[in-house]
């Protein structure tokens, strides 16, 4: 996957609340740079997954290398770059409509 400002995280503790996971991820990743959003998945099929969206790709890259396999709530996180950049990133870059169109075609 191409490096980008959005990290995809899986193997999160499935019994923790969305709020507690969001707060924990925000605190853990904040030292690496400005975070635009933290999205913890709510639906049953995607439980244990989240996205952390940084303002800068460099922040995401540093966080990915330093936090990968960190045991959050006793489970080592698997961190990868997201398949595609987030809507928030596209919005900041002025490419949101193009992004929506491309996603609709997938």
N, C-alpha and C positions, 0 to 999 in steps of 0.2 A: 504494500500500500504506500501511496505517496505521502510524505510528511505534510501535515497541515496543522492548523491551530486547534483542532478538535481531537480529543482523545476518547477512545472507546474503552470502557473498563468492564470486565466481567469477572465472575467468581466472587461477587459480593455476597455478604451474609443475607440470605433470603428472609430470615425471620425479623430483621430489623425494620423499623418504620422508614418510610420515604424521608420523613423529616430528619431522623437521626443520621441516615446515610448521607443526605444532602449536606447537613452541617459538618459531618466528619470529613467528607470529600473536600468541601470548601476550605476547611481549616488545614487539611493536609497539603492541598495544592496551592494555597495562597502565597507561600514564600517564593514560588517560581515565577510569578507574574500576575498581571491583571486577569481576573476571571470574568468573562462576560455572562456565563450561565453554567449551572450544574443541573443536568437532567437525569433523574433516577427513574428508570422505567417502572410503570405501575401495573401493566397487564401481566397475567399469569405466565404467558410464554416468554416474556422478557425479564422476569424477575431476576435479580442478581446482576443487572446490567445498568450502566450509566454512561453519560457523556459529560466530559468536562471541556468547556469551550473557553479557550484563552484568547486574549486580544492579539497575541503575537505567536507565530509559529515557533520561534526560538524558545519561548517559555514552555510550550508543549513538549518540544524535543528534550529539553533539560529535565522536565518533570517525568517524562516517560522513562528516560534512562535511569533516573535516580529513585523512582518510586515503584517501578515494576517489581512485582512479587512482595511488596510490603504487606504484612499481615494485618489488614484492617478487620477489626472484630474477630481475629483469629483465623481469617482465611486469606491466603496470599492472592493479591489482585493480579489479574492478567490484563496488561495495558497495551493497547495497539493504537495506531492512528485510525481515526474514523475513515470509513470507505469514501465519504464525501465530506466536503466542508459543511458547516452548519448553516441554517437559515440566518442566524445572527451574524456570522462572518460575511455571508453574501450581502446582507443588508448594509453592513459597514462599508463594504467594498463597492456598493452601488450595482451589484450584479444579481439582485434578488429575483427579478422577473425571469432572467435567463436561467437561474438555478431552479426556480419552480417549473419552468417549461421542461428542462432536462429531466427533472425528477418525475414529472407526469408521463414522460415518454418511456421511462424504465418499467 
